[in-house]
Every structure is written in C-alpha cells, then in structure tokens.
Amino acid sequence: MKKHCHKCNVEVDIHHNTCPLCGAYLESVEKLTDEEEYKQIDYSYPKLNNDVVMKMLLQKITILITIISILACAMINYLSNINSELTWVWHVIVGWIIFWVTIGRTLFFHLEFKKQIVWDSIFASLLAFYIQFSILGRFQLLAEENWALVWATPSFLLGAMGGLAIHAIIRYKEWARFALPMTAVNIISIVPLITYYILYKEVHFMTFIAAGVGIFTLISMMIVGRKKYFTEYMKKFHM
C-alpha cells in the first residue's frame, strides 16, 4: 500500500500523511500485483482515425477507377480504330497523370517543397511537349516550331532553380538540405541546350541562359559550400 499525491503525481511512503513536496494531504493507493497489471494492458491493435480510414479507402477507389477507365478507353479505342492505332486514349492517360501529379498528390501524398518543385518542373516540361505534339500531330519539328524545347522547358527549369535558391536563402542555416534537389535541376538545365544543338546544330539563347544559370549555381554551391556540400552528398548516398 502506498500513498499518492495528485498535485505532484508522485507516490509517497505510507507513513506520511502529507506530501513532503507540496504539503497536500495524501490518499492511499492500493499497489496492483503483476497479474493485475498484466490484465489491464491493452494488447489490441491501435485503431485508426476515421479520417485516415476514409482517406485510404478513397485513395484505393481512385486508383481502381484510374486503372479501369484507362483499360476501358484503350479497349474501345483499339476496337473502334480500323488501323488498330491508339489515338485519343493517350489524352485519357495524360489526363489521369495530370490529376495524380496535381490534385491526387495533394490529397493522398505529402512531398517536401524541395522535391515537389523538381518533379513539377520536369512534369510541366513533359506536358508542354505533349501539348506541342498533339497540336502539330508530328514529332519532326522545325526550330521555330519547337516552343516546348526552346521556351517552355528552360522557363520551368529557371523557375525551379529560382524557387529553390530563394527557399535556401530564407532558410540559410539549412541550405545544405537543398543541395541534392538544386544539383538535380542544375544538371537537367543543360539537357535543353544539348538537345537543341543535336537537333538543329545551333544554340538558342534561351536554352543557353538556362544552362548557364544551372552551371553557375552548381559551381557556386561547390565553391561556397565546400565541405558542407560534399558532406550532404555523402550522407544521402551513405558513403
């Protein structure tokens, strides 16, 4: 048998009538045996919150609807097309991709800002190419027609680099955490320049600007960050 102080939340020897810490009167508390304590333990699985259960159910239903609608549209498109070519079903697929990258990701998944902006810039560039090819109906384009490569992709990459740089400056004490996504965008920024040169044997100023900013930012992080920059990479890749 022990006595318990409700104010200090401590157990006191039975011989005391008042708490030695605060002076409050004590109440007797019966000490439970090991068997009684064992019976009071709840060994059942923890119950999920109703909102979490509904969210998981909605996610599974949405995934199922996505798969069924794509397969159904592909089958209808295939059977109704004389040449057995899939045409308009690609618009359905791209529509669902847009949903999952935008609304679906917000509802069901949580990504950090630094990861979101990298994937958003890549997705926006791919979407620009899809719109371009859908409008023109062909893949071989003249230099003046390829606006997705010349204007859209460099602009999206410049925006991603700018957003990450501003975020890193605001949280300058944790800037090393942005090293990996910034490096990824900086390297990707060179791709439009190389692609444009391979296709048209010349360099467009917009692709040159994006590549220049990416290379400059990458070299600046290596010089200014030095040990912190490379240490962050060693942590990421467990080196």
C-alpha positions in Angstrom: 0.0 0.0 0.0 1.3 3.4 -0.9 0.0 7.0 -0.8 -0.3 9.2 -3.9 -0.1 13.0 -4.3 -2.3 14.2 -7.1 -0.6 17.6 -7.3 2.9 16.3 -7.7 1.9 13.0 -9.2 4.3 11.0 -7.0 4.0 8.1 -4.7 4.9 8.6 -1.1 5.6 6.2 1.8 2.5 5.1 3.7 3.8 6.6 6.9 3.4 10.2 5.6 0.0 11.9 5.8 1.1 14.9 3.7 3.2 15.3 0.6 6.8 16.3 1.5 7.0 18.4 -1.7 3.8 20.4 -1.6 2.2 19.7 1.8 -1.1 18.4 0.3 -3.0 15.6 2.0 -2.3 12.1 0.6 -4.7 9.4 -0.5 -4.0 5.7 -0.1 -3.4 3.8 -3.3 -3.5 0.1 -3.5 -0.5 -1.4 -5.2 -1.5 -3.8 -8.0 0.0 -7.2 -8.4 1.9 -8.2 -11.5 -1.0 -10.3 -12.6 -3.5 -7.4 -12.2 -1.2 -5.1 -14.1 -0.9 -7.6 -16.9 -4.7 -7.8 -17.2 -5.0 -4.1 -17.5 -2.7 -3.9 -20.6 -4.4 -3.4 -23.9 -2.8 -5.8 -26.4 -5.3 -5.0 -29.2 -4.1 -3.3 -32.4 -4.4 0.5 -32.3 -7.5 1.9 -34.1 -7.0 4.2 -37.0 -8.7 7.6 -37.1 -11.9 7.6 -39.1 -10.5 10.3 -41.4 -7.4 8.2 -42.1 -9.5 5.2 -42.9 -11.7 7.2 -45.3 -8.6 8.7 -46.9 -7.1 5.3 -47.5 -10.4 4.0 -48.9 -10.8 6.9 -51.2 -7.2 6.5 -52.4 -7.8 2.8 -53.3 -11.1 3.6 -55.0 -9.5 6.4 -57.1 -6.6 4.1 -58.1 -9.1 1.4 -59.2 -11.1 3.9 -61.2 -7.9 5.2 -62.9 -6.9 1.7 -64.0 -10.4 0.6 -65.1 -11.1 3.8 -67.1 -7.7 3.7 -68.9 -8.1 0.0 -69.8 -11.7 0.5 -70.9 -10.8 3.5 -73.1 -7.8 1.6 -74.5 -10.0 -1.3 -75.4 -12.7 0.9 -77.0 -10.1 2.9 -78.9 -8.4 -0.3 -80.2 -11.7 -2.0 -81.3 -13.1 1.2 -82.9 -9.9 2.0 -84.8 -9.6 0.3 -88.2 -5.8 0.7 -88.3 -5.5 -0.6 -84.7 -3.8 2.6 -83.6 -4.2 4.0 -80.1 -5.0 7.7 -80.5 -7.4 9.5 -78.2 -6.8 7.1 -75.3 -3.5 8.9 -74.8 -5.4 12.0 -73.8 -7.2 10.0 -71.1 -3.9 8.7 -69.8 -2.3 12.2 -69.7 -5.5 13.5 -68.0 -5.1 11.0 -65.2 -1.4 11.7 -64.9 -2.2 15.4 -64.5 -4.7 14.5 -61.8 -2.3 12.4 -59.8 0.6 14.9 -60.2 -1.6 17.8 -59.0 -4.8 17.1 -57.1 -4.1 13.4 -56.3 -0.7 14.1 -54.9 -2.1 16.9 -52.7 -4.9 14.6 -51.4 -3.1 11.4 -50.8 0.7 12.1 -50.6 2.9 14.6 -48.9 6.2 15.7 -50.5 8.6 18.3 -49.2 8.8 21.6 -51.2 12.3 20.9 -52.4 11.1 17.6 -54.0 7.8 19.0 -55.3 9.4 21.8 -57.3 11.9 19.4 -59.0 9.2 17.0 -60.1 6.8 19.8 -61.0 9.3 21.4 -63.4 10.0 18.0 -65.1 6.3 17.2 -65.4 5.4 20.7 -66.7 8.1 20.3 -69.4 6.9 16.9 -70.5 3.3 18.2 -70.6 4.4 21.1 -72.8 5.9 18.6 -75.2 2.8 16.5 -75.2 0.6 19.6 -76.0 3.0 20.6 -78.8 3.0 17.2 -80.4 -0.8 16.9 -80.0 -1.4 20.3 -81.8 1.1 19.7 -84.6 0.5 16.0 -85.0 4.1 15.1 -85.7 7.4 14.7 -83.9 9.8 16.2 -86.5 9.7 19.9 -86.0 11.4 23.0 -87.3 13.4 25.1 -84.9 10.8 27.8 -84.8 8.0 25.3 -84.1 9.7 23.6 -81.1 8.5 26.1 -78.5 8.4 23.4 -75.8 12.1 22.9 -76.1 13.1 26.5 -76.7 10.8 28.4 -74.3 8.7 26.2 -72.0 11.4 23.8 -70.6 14.1 26.4 -69.9 11.5 28.6 -68.3 10.2 25.9 -66.0 13.8 24.9 -65.0 14.8 28.6 -64.4 11.7 28.9 -62.2 12.6 25.8 -60.2 16.2 27.0 -59.7 14.9 30.3 -58.6 12.4 28.9 -56.2 14.9 26.5 -54.6 17.5 29.3 -54.3 15.1 31.7 -52.6 14.0 28.9 -50.2 17.6 28.1 -49.4 18.4 31.8 -48.8 15.4 32.1 -46.4 16.5 29.0 -44.5 20.2 29.7 -44.9 21.1 27.7 -41.8 19.7 24.6 -43.5 20.8 25.4 -47.1 22.7 22.1 -47.4 19.4 20.2 -47.3 18.6 21.8 -50.7 21.9 20.7 -52.3 20.6 17.5 -53.8 17.4 18.9 -55.5 19.3 22.0 -56.6 22.0 19.9 -58.2 19.5 17.7 -60.0 17.7 20.8 -61.5 21.1 22.4 -62.4 22.2 19.2 -64.3 18.8 18.9 -66.0 19.0 22.5 -67.2 21.8 21.5 -69.6 19.6 19.0 -71.4 17.6 21.5 -73.5 20.9 23.1 -74.7 22.4 19.8 -75.7 19.1 18.5 -77.3 18.6 21.7 -79.3 22.2 21.6 -80.6 21.8 17.9 -81.6 18.6 18.6 -83.5 19.4 21.9 -85.1 23.2 22.2 -85.0 22.9 25.6 -83.3 22.3 27.1 -79.9 19.2 29.1 -78.9 19.8 31.9 -76.4 17.0 30.7 -74.0 18.5 27.2 -73.7 21.9 28.8 -73.2 20.6 31.0 -70.4 19.1 28.1 -68.6 22.2 26.0 -68.9 24.4 29.0 -67.9 22.4 29.7 -64.7 22.5 26.0 -63.9 26.2 25.6 -64.3 26.9 28.8 -62.4 24.7 27.8 -59.5 26.3 24.3 -59.4 29.8 25.6 -59.3 28.9 28.3 -56.7 27.5 25.7 -54.4 30.7 23.6 -54.7 32.9 26.6 -54.0 30.9 28.3 -51.3 29.6 25.2 -49.6 32.7 23.1 -49.9 32.8 20.6 -47.1 29.1 21.0 -46.2 28.0 20.5 -49.9 30.0 17.2 -50.3 29.2 16.0 -46.8 25.5 16.3 -47.6 26.0 14.1 -50.6 28.0 11.5 -48.6 25.0 11.4 -46.2 22.5 11.0 -48.9 24.3 8.1 -50.6 25.6 6.6 -47.3 29.3 6.9 -48.4 
